[in-house]
């Protein structure tokens, strides 16, 4: 029983950070292009936040559907 508890704890410890990942879609006002980043933009004059997504694939799919990102 002790081995199962230790194994479950280790699995949870390694899996939890994967669920906490955030991917940000940002619009660069100077180049007029969108990008995906793991960190939020700090230069609010240069970047507009377009959304926060749980996976990089979700962020890229959403980015392709945004009108500002098509240009």
Backbone bond lengths (Angstrom), bond angles and torsions (degrees), N, CA, C in turn:
res aa  C-N    CA-C-N  psi(-1)  N-CA   C-N-CA  omega(-1)  CA-C   N-CA-C  phi
1 X - - - 1.452 - - 1.529 110.38 -
2 X 1.330 115.42 -38.73 1.456 119.96 -178.69 1.532 110.93 -63.37
3 X 1.344 116.89 -38.68 1.467 120.86 179.84 1.522 110.79 -64.68
4 X 1.314 116.91 -38.78 1.465 120.72 179.96 1.522 110.01 -66.16
5 X 1.318 117.24 -41.72 1.457 121.39 179.49 1.523 111.30 -63.99
6 X 1.305 117.04 -42.10 1.470 121.42 178.55 1.530 109.94 -65.79
7 X 1.322 117.44 -43.22 1.461 121.14 179.51 1.532 110.88 -62.85
8 X 1.319 117.32 -43.20 1.466 120.95 179.53 1.524 111.06 -64.62
9 X 1.317 117.45 -38.80 1.458 121.63 178.48 1.525 110.97 -64.72
10 X 1.325 116.68 -43.72 1.465 120.29 179.49 1.528 111.65 -65.66
11 X 1.317 117.04 -40.54 1.467 120.23 178.26 1.522 109.95 -62.92
12 X 1.305 116.99 -44.37 1.468 121.21 178.88 1.516 112.43 -63.52
13 X 1.320 117.05 -38.10 1.463 121.09 -179.07 1.528 111.73 -66.27
14 X 1.328 116.45 -36.88 1.462 119.31 -179.56 1.523 112.70 -84.01
15 X 1.305 118.26 -26.10 1.467 121.50 -178.54 1.528 111.77 -83.16
16 X 1.310 119.02 -29.09 1.466 121.98 -175.74 1.526 113.64 -59.61
17 X 1.325 120.81 -43.56 1.470 118.83 179.47 1.529 113.39 -63.23
18 X 1.312 117.51 -28.95 1.460 119.76 179.07 1.522 111.14 -66.61
19 X 1.309 116.90 -33.91 1.458 120.24 179.03 1.524 111.79 -75.65
20 X 1.304 118.13 -20.94 1.464 122.02 -177.22 1.535 112.24 -88.13
21 X 1.316 117.22 -0.90 1.462 120.53 -177.68 1.522 110.40 -66.87
22 X 1.315 115.47 139.57 1.458 122.44 176.55 1.516 108.55 -128.31
23 X 1.318 115.60 138.74 1.454 121.36 176.22 1.518 107.84 -122.29
24 X 1.316 115.88 129.55 1.457 122.87 -175.01 1.523 109.75 -106.47
25 X 1.326 116.05 131.49 1.460 120.87 172.50 1.517 106.35 -96.03
26 X 1.338 115.24 124.00 1.462 121.18 -176.75 1.521 110.05 -123.34
27 X 1.318 116.01 144.79 1.453 122.87 175.65 1.518 108.23 -108.35
28 X 1.329 116.56 119.77 1.461 122.33 178.11 1.527 108.00 -83.71
29 X 1.325 116.86 114.34 1.463 121.91 -175.76 1.526 112.78 -68.94
30 X 1.332 117.99 -24.93 1.465 120.30 -178.25 1.526 112.06 -81.60
31 X 1.333 116.99 -41.47 1.472 120.25 -178.94 1.523 112.28 -94.65
32 X 1.342 117.00 -10.92 1.469 123.09 -179.33 1.527 111.83 60.80
33 X 1.354 116.58 37.60 1.464 122.00 179.13 1.525 109.72 -130.05
34 X 1.332 115.43 154.23 1.458 121.64 178.27 1.524 110.01 -100.96
35 X 1.326 114.68 156.00 1.451 120.59 175.93 1.519 109.38 -149.35
36 X 1.331 115.34 162.75 1.467 122.32 177.83 1.515 107.40 -110.12
37 X 1.333 115.89 135.11 1.462 121.10 -179.11 1.524 109.53 -138.74
38 X 1.324 116.35 154.09 1.462 120.76 175.58 1.526 111.65 -83.41
39 X 1.313 117.14 -14.36 1.460 121.05 -179.71 1.522 110.28 -116.46
40 X 1.305 115.27 151.76 1.467 120.56 178.81 1.525 109.49 -73.05
41 X 1.324 117.31 148.52 1.463 119.55 179.11 1.529 111.13 -68.45
42 X 1.317 115.88 138.46 1.465 120.39 178.33 1.521 111.09 -101.23
43 X 1.318 117.32 -24.49 1.465 121.65 179.34 1.531 108.29 -91.28
44 X 1.328 116.35 89.22 1.462 119.95 -175.53 1.520 112.89 -71.75
45 X 1.317 118.23 -19.20 1.459 120.38 176.36 1.526 110.96 -74.55
46 X 1.325 117.11 -30.59 1.458 122.10 -176.76 1.531 112.55 -92.69
47 X 1.341 117.65 -34.82 1.459 121.78 -174.58 1.525 112.04 -117.73
48 X 1.322 115.22 146.16 1.458 122.13 170.51 1.526 107.39 -112.14
49 X 1.324 116.72 134.28 1.457 121.50 177.68 1.524 108.13 -79.25
50 X 1.325 116.65 125.77 1.460 121.42 -178.09 1.531 112.17 -102.86
51 X 1.333 117.98 -20.43 1.458 120.08 178.88 1.519 112.20 163.07
52 X 1.329 114.93 162.15 1.464 122.61 177.74 1.526 107.37 -120.89
53 X 1.323 115.75 132.55 1.457 121.40 -175.71 1.522 110.71 -130.97
54 X 1.311 116.63 156.70 1.456 122.57 -176.01 1.512 114.73 -80.95
55 X 1.325 117.84 -20.61 1.457 120.12 178.46 1.528 109.31 -139.51
56 X 1.307 114.89 159.01 1.453 119.59 -179.56 1.527 110.62 -66.71
57 X 1.328 117.05 -35.80 1.454 120.87 178.35 1.528 111.08 -63.52
58 X 1.338 117.15 -43.57 1.462 120.56 177.37 1.528 111.32 -61.71
59 X 1.317 116.33 -41.43 1.468 120.73 -179.77 1.525 110.81 -64.20
60 X 1.325 117.60 -43.18 1.464 120.73 -179.44 1.527 111.18 -68.07
61 X 1.331 116.79 -38.46 1.460 119.55 178.32 1.531 110.51 -65.50
62 X 1.318 117.14 -41.99 1.462 121.19 178.54 1.521 110.59 -66.17
63 X 1.318 117.07 -38.58 1.457 121.81 -179.17 1.533 110.65 -62.38
64 X 1.314 117.87 -38.10 1.461 121.06 -179.32 1.521 111.91 -69.62
65 X 1.333 117.44 -20.51 1.451 120.92 178.31 1.513 114.64 -91.53
66 X 1.316 117.85 -6.73 1.474 122.12 -177.58 1.523 110.42 -84.78
67 X 1.328 116.82 134.75 1.465 120.30 -176.78 1.526 112.16 -66.29
68 X 1.337 118.54 -35.54 1.461 120.39 180.00 1.536 111.20 -67.49
69 X 1.329 116.93 -26.87 1.461 120.94 -175.23 1.526 112.87 -86.99
70 X 1.302 117.98 -6.23 1.468 120.26 -177.22 1.520 113.02 -82.02
71 X 1.303 117.23 -18.10 1.458 120.97 -175.28 1.472 115.99 -78.99
